[in-house]
Amino acid sequence: MNGEQRSGAMRSEEAGRTESAGQAADVGGSFEPGSGISEGAGDTWRIGDLEMTSRFFLGTGLFPNPFVQNEAIRVSGAEVLTFAIRRVDLESAEDDSILQHLEPGAFQYLPNTSGSRTAEEAVRIARLARASGLSDWIKVEISADERTLLPDPIETLRATEILVKEGFTVLPYTSDDPVICRRLEEAGAAAIMPGGAPIGTGLGILNPYNIGLIAEEANVPVIVDAGLGTASDAALAMELGAAAILMNTPVAKAQDPARMALAMKLAIEGGRLAYLSGRMPKKRYASASSGFQSLIVE
Amino acid sequence: MVNLIVNGIRRELEAASVADVVERLGLAGRPVVAEVDGEVLVQEEWASAEVRDGMRIELVHFVGGG
């Protein structure tokens, strides 16, 4: 199925109107029609103290080499980059830290708690990440098992509660369940990051109804994280009302990662503009663009 | 000499403090975070954090991830 058909599943004419009404409550943007419509001018959004223009969070894993990665980062326009925390390899004299390749202070860092299976493990990794002095943002990522890497929503909620109390800016990665997303928001999450599909699968948004509902109901930014595969997936996420996209594998594992980073950037911007513009209602039958009154043929 | 478990591996090092351990392992000046017996230490605390036999030290850093 393509994006058009999938989004169509949830959008009757009635739903189309509801969607437009929902935009007023959108926490993601401050776009003002008539203020010069070019590349989403003025459409900024915010997490904590950080005001952002880009709606593209880029992961830093799996790139073929640091040169390609830096080019992809540059082209993406991303202001937020994600990382993992791992043991230093003491057997290797080489500095394998990802940070050596990045300009200091140019990005907001979003370390994740990948590798954790419980709230306690995630909290431990978060504290280590913050002790770097580089960021107090944390992506809570707690996987229930290695085969699916699906998030454990109960441990994720527990970790979020603890880390919010400790003063972190918490961005939990969770399942695309509207109720757990609401609970995470109530626990003080700075943004909610539902997955489109399991990490690294590239299957796209498996449940557009849920992602749309989560975006509609949330009072914090919704960032679709994980499972996207190509540009139309990113556009669909934005059309459904997501404030932003977090992705890694679709860019890093493309044959031309930098070009794909640009494709994603443009798709995110296109989807965002379509969302703000309020799409036409879907109709069951044809409707001509020109009337039949002055038809030449009798 | 102290016997420490650093990143899960037993090591004998000439070190009095966490700062010494980081130095001996060739990690001085690198963006590394230390955890000693489950307690996270920021870099400013390393010089005054004494190490004793049997301590478990984790040295971690940022790597690529999504």
Interface residues (C-beta under 8 A of the other chain):
Chain A: G59 T60 G61 L62 F63 Q69 T82 F83 A84 I85 R86 R87 V88 L90 A93 D95 D96 S97 I98 L99 Y109 P111 N112 S114 R124 R127 L128 A129 A131 S132 G133 L134 I199 A226 L246 M247 N248 T249
Chain B: V6 N7 G8 I9 L25 G26 L27 R30 P31 V32 V33 A34 E35 G38 V40 L41 V42 Q43 E58 L59 V60 H61 F62 V63 G64 G65 G66
